[in-house]
Amino acid sequence: MAYGNYTGTLVDVARFPRAQLDIAYAHTSLAQTLDLFLPETGDGPFPLIVLVHGGGWCSGSKRGTTMECAFACLDAGFALASIEYRFATDAPVPAMVHDVKAAIRFLRAHAAECNIDPNRFVIWGNSSGGYIANMVAATGAQPGLVDDPVLAGDAAGESCAVQGLISWYAICDLYQMDLCDALAPDENLRWLEPGAEAEARVTGLPTMQAIALGFPPRESYGAAMAASPISYVDASFPPALFQHGAADPLVPFTQSVAMWKRVCDTCGEGRATLELFPDGTHGDPAIKAAENVARCLAFARECVW
């Protein structure tokens, strides 16, 4: 099932024999569902990859093929939970962060029946999904911060902390993102799915980051920084791998550089790793190639094994 305006191709989930689909983790929106996949072999409980898709805060799908490469984690011994969440056209930032935190709480509360290890969660996101993943990594171990535990219902007492982060070409500072957006507004919104682009243009806002907040971030430094992962980094930030294309025209690679520096300055050298792809653009095939995915999964293993 695809939520919202997604018009792209979907992952063929029928090929996964140990799948549980469209599990509701909260009940305020039809978007609040997740798909859970377990490895074909092994008894578990399995460490978990929490996958958060991108789409400019306005589109994408938990089964979109743009992140099909992440399903390689099943062969590496990880379970995979792919999370759907509310789009900014329905509820602006930080609603989608609240949703993913609720999903993590739900998964911890049901870890035994899901056959996953509640102490070994690594979150992985790309683009705006990477933004959400960074927000969860930065605030998940700080109870009540950028959070709505009511969404999790009976699971509200569970932690939404993660033990590792894989961040692909993510937005980490909304104020700088808006200042450094070199694309013409018309070009910015053309990166969206066709259905999402039409919805985005109805808002009258010029860019995806403006739609995410409800106004252009550069109009309010305080509000933009209150919605930015870089503002919340503290000593609890988990081990992190930041990867970004140095030729990315949509999200400047300096977003990942800045977040990497903040994490290392706050937590010490080695807590975060930065890897740039010299000619890489947004969503570059080299980043999603099997060799690099294997490198990311090796990092994930270091976080939880």
C-alpha positions in Angstrom: 0.0 0.0 0.0 1.3 3.4 -0.9 0.3 6.4 1.1 -0.5 9.8 -0.3 0.6 11.0 -3.7 3.4 8.5 -4.5 3.4 7.6 -8.2 6.7 5.7 -8.5 7.3 2.0 -8.6 7.1 -0.1 -5.5 9.2 -2.8 -4.1 7.8 -6.3 -4.8 7.2 -7.3 -1.2 5.8 -10.7 -2.2 9.4 -11.9 -2.6 9.9 -11.7 1.2 8.4 -14.7 3.0 8.7 -13.2 6.5 7.0 -9.9 6.0 4.3 -8.2 8.1 2.8 -5.3 6.1 0.9 -2.1 7.0 1.2 -2.4 10.7 -0.4 0.6 12.4 2.0 2.1 15.0 -0.3 5.0 15.8 -3.9 6.0 15.0 -4.1 9.7 14.1 -3.4 9.3 10.4 -3.5 6.6 7.7 0.1 7.3 7.1 1.2 5.9 10.5 2.0 2.4 9.3 5.2 0.4 8.9 6.3 -2.8 7.1 8.5 -5.3 9.0 10.7 -7.8 7.2 12.8 -10.5 8.9 15.7 -12.4 7.4 14.8 -15.7 5.6 17.1 -17.6 7.9 18.0 -17.4 11.5 16.0 -17.6 14.7 16.4 -14.0 16.1 15.9 -11.9 17.9 17.4 -9.8 15.1 19.0 -6.4 15.2 16.8 -3.8 13.4 17.3 -1.3 10.6 14.7 1.5 10.9 14.4 2.8 7.3 13.0 6.3 6.7 12.4 7.2 3.1 13.0 10.6 1.5 10.8 12.6 -0.8 11.1 16.3 0.1 8.9 16.0 3.2 6.0 15.8 0.7 6.2 12.5 -1.1 7.8 9.0 -1.2 6.7 5.7 0.1 7.9 3.1 2.6 8.0 0.7 -0.3 9.5 3.0 -2.9 12.2 1.5 -5.0 14.4 4.6 -4.4 15.6 2.8 -1.2 15.3 -0.8 -2.4 19.0 -1.2 -1.9 18.5 -1.1 1.8 16.7 -4.5 1.7 20.2 -6.0 1.4 20.2 -5.8 5.2 18.0 -8.9 5.3 20.9 -11.0 3.9 23.2 -9.4 6.4 21.2 -10.6 9.4 19.2 -7.5 10.1 15.4 -7.1 10.3 14.1 -4.1 8.4 11.2 -1.8 9.5 10.3 0.6 6.7 8.3 3.5 8.2 5.6 5.6 6.6 4.9 9.0 8.1 2.7 12.1 7.6 3.8 14.5 4.9 4.4 18.2 5.5 1.4 19.0 3.3 -0.7 17.3 6.0 1.2 18.2 9.1 4.4 20.3 9.0 7.7 19.6 10.9 8.0 18.1 13.5 5.0 15.8 12.9 7.0 13.3 10.9 9.7 13.2 13.6 7.0 12.4 16.1 5.7 9.7 13.8 9.0 7.9 13.5 9.6 8.1 17.2 6.2 6.6 17.8 7.1 3.8 15.4 10.3 3.1 17.3 8.5 3.0 20.6 5.9 0.6 19.1 8.6 -1.7 17.8 10.3 -1.8 21.2 7.1 -2.5 22.9 6.4 -5.4 20.5 10.0 -6.6 20.2 9.3 -10.1 21.4 6.4 -10.8 19.1 8.2 -9.1 16.2 11.4 -11.2 16.9 13.7 -8.2 17.0 16.2 -7.1 19.6 15.0 -3.8 21.3 18.5 -2.9 22.2 20.0 -2.9 18.7 18.3 -0.4 16.5 20.1 1.5 13.7 18.2 4.2 11.8 18.9 4.9 8.1 17.4 7.7 6.1 17.9 9.5 2.8 17.3 13.1 2.0 14.3 14.4 4.0 14.2 10.9 5.5 17.8 11.5 6.5 16.6 14.7 8.2 14.1 12.7 10.2 16.7 10.1 11.0 19.1 12.8 12.2 16.4 14.4 14.4 15.7 11.0 16.0 19.4 10.3 16.5 19.9 13.7 18.1 16.8 13.8 20.4 15.8 10.1 20.9 17.7 9.7 24.1 16.4 13.0 25.5 12.9 12.3 26.8 10.3 14.8 25.8 12.4 16.6 23.3 10.8 17.1 19.9 8.4 14.4 20.7 4.7 13.4 21.1 4.7 10.2 23.1 0.9 10.2 23.1 1.1 8.9 19.6 2.6 5.7 20.9 -0.3 4.9 23.2 0.5 2.0 25.5 4.1 2.1 24.2 4.7 5.7 25.4 7.0 4.6 28.1 9.4 3.0 25.7 12.6 4.7 24.6 12.9 6.1 21.0 16.8 6.2 21.2 18.8 4.4 18.4 22.2 2.8 18.6 23.4 4.0 15.2 22.7 6.3 12.3 23.3 6.0 8.6 22.6 9.4 7.0 22.4 9.8 3.2 22.5 13.3 1.8 20.4 14.7 4.6 19.3 18.2 5.6 20.6 19.0 9.1 20.4 22.8 9.3 17.2 24.2 7.8 18.3 27.8 8.1 21.6 27.3 6.2 19.7 25.0 3.8 17.4 27.8 2.8 20.2 30.4 2.6 22.3 28.2 0.4 19.5 26.9 -1.9 20.9 27.9 -5.3 18.0 26.4 -7.2 15.3 28.5 -8.6 12.1 27.9 -6.7 10.5 26.3 -9.8 13.5 23.9 -10.1 13.4 23.0 -6.4 9.9 21.7 -6.5 10.5 19.8 -9.7 12.5 17.3 -7.7 9.2 16.0 -6.2 7.0 13.2 -7.5 4.6 14.6 -10.0 1.6 14.2 -7.7 3.4 15.7 -4.9 4.7 18.6 -7.0 1.1 19.6 -7.8 0.2 19.5 -4.1 3.3 21.5 -3.2 2.5 24.2 -5.7 -1.0 24.7 -4.2 0.6 25.8 -0.9 2.1 28.8 -2.6 5.4 28.2 -0.8 8.5 28.3 -3.0 10.6 25.3 -1.8 10.4 22.0 -0.1 12.1 23.3 3.0 9.5 26.1 3.2 6.7 23.6 2.9 8.3 21.5 5.6 8.1 24.4 8.1 5.1 26.3 6.7 7.3 29.3 5.8 10.8 29.9 4.3 13.3 29.0 7.0 15.4 32.0 6.5 12.5 34.2 7.6 12.9 33.0 11.2 16.3 31.9 12.4 14.9 30.7 15.8 12.1 28.6 14.4 14.4 27.1 11.7 17.1 26.1 14.2 14.5 24.7 16.6 13.5 22.4 13.8 17.1 21.4 12.9 19.0 18.3 14.0 22.2 20.2 14.4 20.7 22.1 17.3 20.2 19.1 19.4 23.5 17.2 19.3 24.7 16.2 22.7 26.8 13.4 24.3 24.1 10.9 23.7 24.3 11.1 19.9 24.9 7.6 18.6 27.7 6.5 16.2 27.0 7.9 12.8 28.0 7.5 9.2 27.3 10.6 7.0 27.5 10.1 3.2 26.8 12.8 0.6 27.5 13.6 -3.0 29.8 16.6 -3.4 28.0 17.6 -6.5 24.5 17.5 -5.0 22.5 20.4 -6.5 19.5 20.0 -4.1 21.0 19.5 -0.6 24.5 21.1 -0.3 27.1 18.5 0.9 28.1 21.0 3.5 24.9 20.0 5.4 26.5 16.6 6.2 29.9 18.3 6.8 28.5 20.6 9.4 26.6 17.8 11.2 29.7 15.6 11.2 31.8 18.4 12.7 29.1 19.1 15.3 28.9 15.5 16.4 32.7 15.1 16.6 33.1 18.4 18.4 30.5 17.4 20.9 31.1 13.6 21.3 34.8 13.3 20.4 36.6 12.3 17.2 35.4 9.0 15.9 31.8 9.2 17.0 30.9 10.2 13.4 32.4 9.4 10.0 32.0 11.5 6.9 32.3 10.1 3.4 31.9 12.3 0.3 31.4 11.1 -3.2 33.3 13.6 -5.4 31.0 13.6 -8.4 27.9 12.4 -6.6 24.5 14.1 -7.1 21.4 13.8 -5.1 20.4 10.1 -4.7 23.5 9.2 -6.8 23.7 5.6 -8.0 27.2 5.3 -6.6 25.8 5.9 -3.1 23.1 3.2 -3.6 25.5 0.7 -5.3 25.9 -2.7 -3.7 29.5 -2.1 -2.7 28.5 1.1 -0.7 25.4 -0.5 0.8 27.7 -3.3 2.0 30.0 -0.7 3.5 26.9 0.9 5.3 25.8 -2.5 6.6 29.3 -3.2 7.9 29.1 0.1 9.8 25.7 -0.9 11.2 27.1 -4.2 12.4 29.8 -2.2 14.3 27.1 -0.3 16.1 25.1 -3.2 17.3 27.2 -6.4 17.3 
